[in-house]
Amino acid sequence: MIEAVSGTNLEELLPLMRKYQAFYKISGINDDKNREFFSQFNESGNNGCLFLYRNDDGKAVAFATVYFTFVSSIPAKVGVMNDLYTDPDHRGNGIGKRLINHCLKFALSKGAARLQWLTAEDNKQAQKLYDSLDAKKSTWNVYTYTA
């Protein structure tokens, strides 16, 4: 079952977010900072939303985020699936694909022209999922610039 993250289930997201951030070797993971940051997104807002996936036992085992931005080349609003994480014990059961499709429907319902995302070059397991979709793989390079 997929549900939007809100004040009623945000605490269930935090342990998954911590695991996700640890996977990407983020230093200084802070639940208070995560709580404050992620509480600003919701299903009815225009900035984006987080979605939580519950297994048949009702346990939160995965999540995805969609944020919105704009692309001048097409020119349109796009949804960015910034994060997708499934607890390792629950991978391979189609949860990621269900979350991606949910994020696409959400983005389109908010007027986005498409859903796009990126992943680490060494995240082969995620790429296997993404390659199984009817999605186009980009040849763009991503740069980050920090003062």
C-alpha positions in Angstrom: 0.0 0.0 0.0 1.3 3.4 -0.9 0.4 6.5 1.1 1.6 10.1 1.2 3.9 11.0 4.0 2.3 13.4 6.5 2.5 14.3 10.1 0.8 11.1 11.0 3.4 8.8 9.5 6.6 10.9 9.2 8.2 9.1 12.1 8.0 5.8 10.2 9.8 7.4 7.3 12.8 8.5 9.4 14.5 5.1 9.9 14.2 4.4 6.2 15.6 7.8 5.3 18.5 7.2 7.7 19.3 3.9 5.9 19.0 5.6 2.5 21.4 8.4 3.5 23.8 5.8 5.0 23.7 3.9 1.7 24.9 7.1 0.0 27.5 7.7 2.7 26.1 10.9 4.0 27.9 12.1 7.0 26.1 13.7 10.0 22.7 12.1 9.5 20.3 13.9 11.7 16.8 12.8 12.4 15.7 16.2 13.7 17.0 17.9 10.5 15.3 15.2 8.4 12.0 15.6 10.3 12.1 19.4 9.8 13.0 19.2 6.1 10.7 16.4 5.0 7.7 17.7 6.9 7.4 20.6 4.4 6.3 18.4 1.6 2.8 17.0 1.2 0.3 15.7 -1.4 -1.7 18.9 -1.7 1.4 21.2 -2.0 3.2 22.2 -5.1 6.8 21.6 -4.0 6.6 17.8 -3.9 5.6 14.8 -1.8 7.1 11.8 -0.2 5.4 8.4 -0.5 5.7 5.5 1.9 5.1 1.9 1.0 3.7 -0.5 3.5 4.0 -4.3 3.1 1.1 -6.7 3.8 1.9 -6.6 7.5 1.5 -2.8 7.6 5.2 -2.1 8.1 6.8 0.8 6.3 9.5 -0.8 4.0 10.1 1.7 1.2 9.7 5.3 0.1 10.1 7.7 -2.8 10.2 11.4 -3.1 9.0 13.6 -6.0 10.0 17.3 -6.2 9.1 19.7 -8.9 11.3 21.9 -11.1 11.2 23.3 -14.6 13.0 22.4 -17.8 13.7 25.1 -20.4 14.4 22.7 -23.2 10.8 21.4 -23.4 9.7 24.2 -21.6 7.6 22.6 -18.9 7.3 21.6 -15.3 8.8 18.2 -14.5 8.7 15.9 -11.5 12.0 14.7 -10.2 12.0 11.4 -8.3 14.8 12.4 -6.1 14.8 9.4 -3.9 13.7 5.8 -4.1 14.6 3.3 -1.4 13.4 -0.2 -0.5 14.6 -1.9 2.6 17.1 -4.7 1.5 14.9 -7.4 3.0 12.0 -6.4 0.7 13.8 -5.8 -2.6 12.9 -7.9 -5.7 9.2 -7.8 -5.0 8.1 -5.1 -7.4 7.9 -2.4 -4.7 10.2 0.0 -6.5 8.3 -0.3 -9.7 5.0 0.4 -7.9 6.5 3.5 -6.3 7.9 4.8 -9.6 4.5 4.4 -11.3 2.8 6.1 -8.3 5.3 9.0 -8.6 4.7 9.3 -12.3 0.9 9.5 -11.8 1.3 12.0 -9.0 3.7 14.2 -11.1 1.3 14.1 -14.1 -1.6 15.0 -11.8 0.3 18.1 -10.7 0.8 19.2 -14.3 4.3 17.8 -14.9 5.3 16.8 -18.4 7.3 13.8 -17.2 9.1 12.2 -14.3 12.8 12.0 -14.3 15.5 10.8 -11.9 19.2 9.9 -11.6 21.1 7.3 -9.7 24.7 6.7 -8.8 26.8 5.1 -11.5 27.7 2.2 -9.2 24.1 1.5 -8.1 23.7 -1.4 -10.5 20.7 -2.9 -8.6 18.7 0.3 -9.1 19.7 0.6 -12.7 18.5 -3.0 -13.4 15.0 -1.8 -12.2 15.1 1.4 -14.2 16.3 -0.4 -17.3 13.2 -2.7 -17.0 10.9 0.3 -17.4 9.9 2.0 -20.6 12.1 4.9 -19.6 14.8 6.6 -21.6 18.4 6.6 -20.2 20.0 10.0 -20.4 23.6 10.7 -21.5 23.8 13.9 -19.5 26.5 14.3 -16.8 25.5 15.7 -13.4 27.7 18.3 -11.8 27.5 19.7 -8.3 29.1 23.0 -7.2 29.6 23.8 -3.6 31.1 27.1 -2.3 
